[in-house]
Each structure stands twice: as structure tokens, then as C-alpha cells.
């Protein structure tokens, strides 16, 4: 039997640290803020072709996945996981406020400039992801929108200050993976999300936060909390005339496992390669087991 990569598409919209040249002179935030707003080292966490995964590759498969799409621009500036029609939202696709409520620009940027940034940086990400979805329509069994999150919820987000789980899995549903009443559908079945959660619970149970807070009860896995998912899983889970429906899950990994308990001013540090390797191995095993579930159906 011919070996093949996992039948999984990876979307990595938030791992970049680059700043668009058009706005660099107008920034009111510095490199430290950009660092703390980023899904740090996401390219390493989800590097499923890494040599250290050789012992975890399922029989009949090779390392890697059928496609990975990433965005180099900093998430605090260009957010590919936001609806393009929400430019007036400070936390929209071209942000004007950080997740801690700080203004991003010295002088407010107008909607014309926001639209230009959207067209130049946001649109190419989605054009690429759309092309991948179309090209891999017959092979792909799963689309993963891959993220990581601060240990505690930032001040301008839902549940400010709340301790977050090691892993959040989302399908736009409730905390059992079932459809929310206002949505009426999810990006994968509740059964699949719950089984994915059970797999993650087993794989990540032996890890620990680098800077735990006394008295906090932190779950290993939560479904659709603190996030239910965003624009990417909503858009790309759906069938169109040129691509079939595909089970789609957003996964968030707690940065407390490999960075620490960040705030907006946490000093920049190099990646903790040892911790990242531990998480990468578990993420790959998790993705492989979920993909195998889908391949058997």
C-alpha cells in the first residue's frame, strides 16, 4: 500500500509576527505587545512533518498532512479568523484594539486604509485556503483551524481573567458539542467533537502549566469554551458547488503549557523547544487518531 500524509488540512491564521509596511510608522504598540498577542510558535506546535514525530506516524502514512496554510502577519493587526464585513469592530479583521483594550494606532486608521490592508493581507490567506480546500476535496477528511491561547482570558475578551483549559475544541456549538439554538448546526458532529475531546484528555493529562495559580481548577479539555470557533471553521466546513462538506474543528492550546502565564507586557523569550516538542507529539497523535476515526466511517 502506498504511504500518504494524514488526510488533514491545517489552517494557521494567527502565528505571524510581521508588521505591514503601510502601518509600521503609526503603531502605538511595540514588539512586546505584538509578541503577547500572537499565537506563539504555532508553526512549531503543528509542524506535523517534524523528525521527532517519526515514531508516532500510523501504519500506511508518512509524516505531515496534505496541506498547511499560514499567515505571516501579526494577528493583532490582521486577523484572518474574522468576518471581512466587520471592519468597524475593533477586534475585527483589521484590528484597532488589542485583546487587552489598548489602542493599536497612534492616529486612527480610516476604513479605506482598513480595506486596503484587508485586500492585501487578509484576502490572500483565504484565497489560498479556498484553493487548498478545492484541490484536496477528495482526499481531505478533516480541517483543523489551529491556534493557541493565553493562560488567562485577556481583559477585552469574554470571561476576563478566567483560567482556560489546556485544550479547547470548538465546532460553533455548546459545551457538549451540540448545536446552539441560534445556529442550528455545527462544523462537525457533536459525537466527533466529544470523541476528539476524550482523545485529547488522555494525551494531555500528564502535562502541567509552567506557572500554575494556586486554587485554580483548570480542566484538561473543554468543548466550545472559552471559544466556540470563528469565521474560518464556519466558512470552510460548509459544502459549495466545488467542494464537499468536511468535518472542521478549531483547536486551541493553552500557552501556559509552553510559554507561561502571559500578560500584555510579558517579556519576549525564545521558544521553549522541549515543551513545544512534548505538545507537538501529542497534537500529532491527537490529529492522527481523529483522522483515523473519520477514515473508518
N, C-alpha and C positions, 0 to 999 in steps of 0.2 A: 504494500500500500504506500502511495506517495505521501510523504510528510508535508504538512501545511501549517501555517501560523494559526493562532487562535482566531476563530471567526468573529472577531470583535473589532469595532471601530472605537477609537479613543478620541474624545474631544477635550482639549486642554486650553480653555479660553483665558485663564487668569494667572498664568505663570510668568508672564513677561515683566521686565523691569525697565524697558526702554521708554524714552520720552519723545513724543512727536516734536520735530524741529520747529513746527509752527507755533508752539506754545511755551517752549522752554524758558524764554525770557520773561514770561508773565506769571510763572508759577509762584504761589505763596507757600508751597510745601517743599521740603528738602528730600534728599535721598533717603534719610531715615524713615520719614513718613511713607514714601513710596515702597520701601522695603517691608514695612509693617502692614501695609495694605495688600501686599502681594500674596498669592497662593505659593509660598516659598518652596522652591526646589521640586515643584510638581513634575517637571520633566524628568527628574531623577526617581521620584517615587513611582511613576508609571512607566519607567523605562523597561518594558517587558521583553526587550531583546538583550538585556544586560547579561554578562557572562556568569554572574553569581546565581542566575536562575536555572542553570543547566540541569541541576538535579531535580527540578520541580516540573519540567515540561512533560505533559501527558504523552503516553504512547501514541504514535501516529502523527505527532505535531512537532513543529520546530519552535524555537523561541520567537517572541514577537507577536504582533497582531496584524490583521490585514491592512490597517491604516491608522495613522495618528495625525490629527490636525491641531496646531498650536498657534498662539498669537504672541508675538514678541513685545507688544506694547503693554505698558503698566496698566493693571486693572483699575487703579484709582483714576485713570484718565480715560481709557477706552474700555468699555465693558461689553464684550460680545454676548453676554448672557442677559442682556436687557433688550426689550422691545424697541425697535428703531423709531416707533411712533411716540416715544415718551421722552423727547428731548427736554421738555420743561421740568422733568423730575430731577432734582439734584443728585439722585442716585441712579440716574438713567444710563443710556448707552454712552453718552459723553458727559462724564460726571462734573459737577461743580462743587461738591461737598464730599469730604472723606466719611468713612464709616464711624468716625468719632465726632462728626459735626463741624469739622474745620473747613473754612473756605479753601478751595484749591488754587484759585487765581487771585492775583493782586487786583486786576481790573476784570470785571465781569465780561465773559465772552458772550457774544450775541448768538442768536440761533443760526445765522448764516455761517458763522465760523464752526459752530457745532455740527451743522450739516456737512460742511467740508471735511471735518475730521471723521465723521461717520462714513462718508463716501470713500475716503482714502484708507482708513484702517479697519473699521468695523465690517464694511461690506466684503472685502477680500476674504476674511475669515469664513464668512457664511457662504460665499461663492465656492470656496474650496471644500467646505464640509458638505455642501449640497452636491458637488461633483463626486465626492467620495461615496456619499450615500447612493447616488445613481449608479456609479461604476461597480460598487460592491453589493448591489441589491440582491443578487442571487446567492452570495456567499455569507453575508453578514447575518449572524444570529442574535447579536446584541450590540447596542450602542451605549457606551459609558461616557457620561459627562463628568470629568474628573477634577476634583477640587481639594483644597484643604482649608481649614478654618481656625481662627484664633481660639484659644482655650476658653476664654470668656467672651460673651457677646459684646461687641462694641457699643458705645453709648448711643449712637444714632440708629441702631438696628433694633429689631424686635427682641424682647426679653433682655434689656441691657444689664450687663453684669452676670448673666446666668452662666453657670458651668455647663459646658457642652459635652456630649458623649465622645468616646473615642472615634466612633464611626457613625455618620448619618447617611442613611439610604433613602432616596426620595423618588416618588412617582406621581407627584401632584395630588396625592391622596391624604387620608387621615393617618393616625398613628398605628393603624392596623393594615395600612396599605389599601384600604377600600376607598372608592370614590367619594370626594367631598360633595355635598348636596349641590353647591353652586357650579361644580364642574360636570359631574355626571359620568366622568371617565378618568382613566389613569393611563400613564405611559407604559406600564406593564401590569400584569395581573397582580392582584393582592397576594395570591398564593406564591408567585415567583418572588415578590419583594420580601415576604416573610421567610421563605426558604433561604433567600440570599442573606437575610439578617441572621438566621441561625448558623449559616456557614461562617459569616464574619465573627459572630460571637465566639465560636470555637477557636478560630485562627488568631484573634487579637486578645484573648483573655489573659495571656501571660505577659502582656506589656504593661508598662506603668508610666504615668506622667512624670516628666523631668522635674517639675515644680508643683507637686500636689498641694492643695489647700486643705488644711485640717477641717474636718467636719463636712466636707462636700461629698455628696454621693453621686459619683459620675458613672453612668451606665456605659457598658461596652458598646452597645449598638442602640440607636433609636431610629425609628421609621418616621420620615416626614417631620422631624423635629431636630434642630431648630429651623430647618428649611424644608419646604415641600417640593423644591425644584424651581427652575426658572424657564426662561424663554427657549433655551436650547432643547431641553427634553420635550417641551410642549411642541415645538416646531418639527423636530426631526423624528419623533416617534410616529407621526401620522403618515398614512399612505397618501400618495399622489398618483397621477397618471403615469409617472415614470419610475416610481419606486414603491415597493410594498411596505406595509406596516412592519415595524421592527420593535421588539421589546427594548425599552430605553430606561436607564436608571442614572440618577445623579448620585455620586458618591463623594462624601466629604470626610477627610481625615483630620483629626484634631492635631494642630501644630504643637500642642503641649507635649506630644509624644516624641518630637524630634527637634523643636526649637526652644520651647519653654513657654511661660505664661506671658505672652506679649501684651504690650500696650502700644499706643501710637508713637511713643518715644523710645521704645526698646532699642538698645544699640545694635548696629549691624554686626553680624557674626558670620563666619564661613559656615557652610553646611556641615551638619553632624553626620558624617558619612556612615558611621557604624549604625546609628539609629535608623537612618534612611534605608540602609540595606535590610535591616530587620523588617521594616514596614513594607518595602518593595517585595520581598519574598512572600509575605502574607497577602499583599494585594494581588500579586500574580496568581497565587494559589486560589484566592477567592474568585477572581475573574475566570480562571480556567474551570473551576467547579460549576460556576453559574452557567458558563457557555456549554459545558457538557450536559447540564440539565436540559438546556434548550435544544441541543443537538439530538438528544434522545427522544424528543417529543415529535 
